[in-house]
Amino acid sequence: MVGTMIRGAATAFASTIAAVAAAHAADIDARALAAGCASCHQAGQLQPPALEGVARDELLAKLRGFRDGSRSGTLMPQLARGYTDAQLAAVAEYFASRSSMQ
């Protein structure tokens, strides 16, 4: 009985650790993806515009538009085609969570 309880607690603990690690890995991936964007889209610049603080849905719509061809651009349509929906959403979420003053 005690052994079963310990195994159950250990399994629950391992599941929690795995969930936290997965969430952290997703955050690191979003940050890494966003770093590529930020190399051109820097605060204080007008062109290309800074992305920090842009609303998630607004940025995601623009990124999807570049990817599907409904939004024109020089380089962005080519770059956006290389990202999945999940990656675009992660980048949009990352920049939306950052204020333009950071």
C-alpha positions as CSV (number, residue, x, y, z in Angstrom):
1,M,0.0,0.0,0.0
2,V,2.7,2.5,1.0
3,G,4.8,1.4,-2.0
4,T,1.8,2.1,-4.4
5,M,1.4,5.5,-2.8
6,I,5.1,6.3,-3.3
7,R,5.0,5.1,-6.9
8,G,1.9,7.2,-7.6
9,A,3.5,10.3,-6.0
10,A,6.7,9.8,-7.9
11,T,4.7,9.4,-11.2
12,A,2.8,12.6,-10.5
13,F,6.0,14.5,-9.6
14,A,7.7,13.2,-12.8
15,S,4.7,14.3,-14.9
16,T,4.8,17.8,-13.3
17,I,8.5,18.1,-14.0
18,A,7.9,17.0,-17.6
19,A,5.1,19.6,-18.1
20,V,7.3,22.4,-16.6
21,A,10.2,21.4,-18.8
22,A,8.0,21.4,-21.9
23,A,6.6,24.8,-21.1
24,H,10.1,26.1,-20.6
25,A,11.3,24.6,-23.8
26,A,8.4,26.3,-25.7
27,D,9.4,29.6,-24.1
28,I,13.0,29.1,-25.2
29,D,11.9,28.3,-28.7
30,A,9.8,31.4,-28.9
31,R,12.6,33.5,-27.7
32,A,15.0,31.9,-30.2
33,L,12.6,32.4,-33.1
34,A,11.9,36.0,-31.9
35,A,15.7,36.7,-31.8
36,G,15.8,36.1,-35.6
37,C,13.0,38.7,-36.1
38,A,14.6,41.2,-33.7
39,S,17.8,41.2,-35.7
40,C,16.0,43.4,-38.2
41,H,12.9,44.7,-36.2
42,Q,14.7,46.8,-33.5
43,A,13.2,49.2,-31.1
44,G,13.5,52.8,-32.2
45,Q,13.4,52.1,-35.9
46,L,10.6,53.0,-38.2
47,Q,11.5,50.5,-41.0
48,P,11.2,47.7,-40.4
49,P,8.9,48.5,-37.5
50,A,9.7,47.3,-34.0
51,L,7.6,44.3,-32.9
52,E,7.6,44.6,-29.1
53,G,4.2,45.4,-27.7
54,V,2.3,44.8,-30.9
55,A,-1.0,43.0,-30.1
56,R,-0.7,39.2,-30.6
57,D,-3.7,38.9,-32.9
58,E,-2.6,41.8,-35.0
59,L,1.0,40.5,-35.4
60,L,-0.2,37.0,-36.1
61,A,-2.6,38.2,-38.8
62,K,0.2,40.1,-40.5
63,L,2.6,37.1,-40.3
64,R,0.0,34.7,-41.7
65,G,-0.8,37.3,-44.4
66,F,2.9,37.3,-45.4
67,R,3.0,33.6,-45.4
68,D,-0.2,33.0,-47.4
69,G,0.5,35.8,-49.9
70,S,-2.4,38.1,-49.0
71,R,0.1,40.7,-47.6
72,S,2.8,42.0,-49.8
73,G,6.4,42.6,-48.8
74,T,9.9,42.3,-50.0
75,L,11.5,39.7,-47.6
76,M,8.8,38.9,-45.1
77,P,6.7,36.7,-47.5
78,Q,9.7,34.5,-48.2
79,L,10.7,34.3,-44.5
80,A,7.1,33.7,-43.2
81,R,6.7,30.6,-45.5
82,G,9.3,28.8,-43.4
83,Y,7.3,28.9,-40.2
84,T,4.4,26.7,-38.9
85,D,1.2,28.1,-37.4
86,A,2.5,27.2,-34.0
87,Q,5.8,29.0,-34.5
88,L,4.1,32.1,-35.8
89,A,1.7,32.1,-32.8
90,A,4.7,31.7,-30.5
91,V,6.5,34.6,-32.0
92,A,3.4,36.8,-31.9
93,E,2.8,35.9,-28.3
94,Y,6.4,36.6,-27.4
95,F,6.4,40.1,-28.9
96,A,2.9,40.9,-27.6
97,S,4.2,40.1,-24.1
98,R,7.1,42.5,-24.4
99,S,6.6,46.2,-23.9
100,S,8.2,48.6,-26.5
101,M,10.3,49.9,-23.6
102,Q,12.1,46.6,-22.8
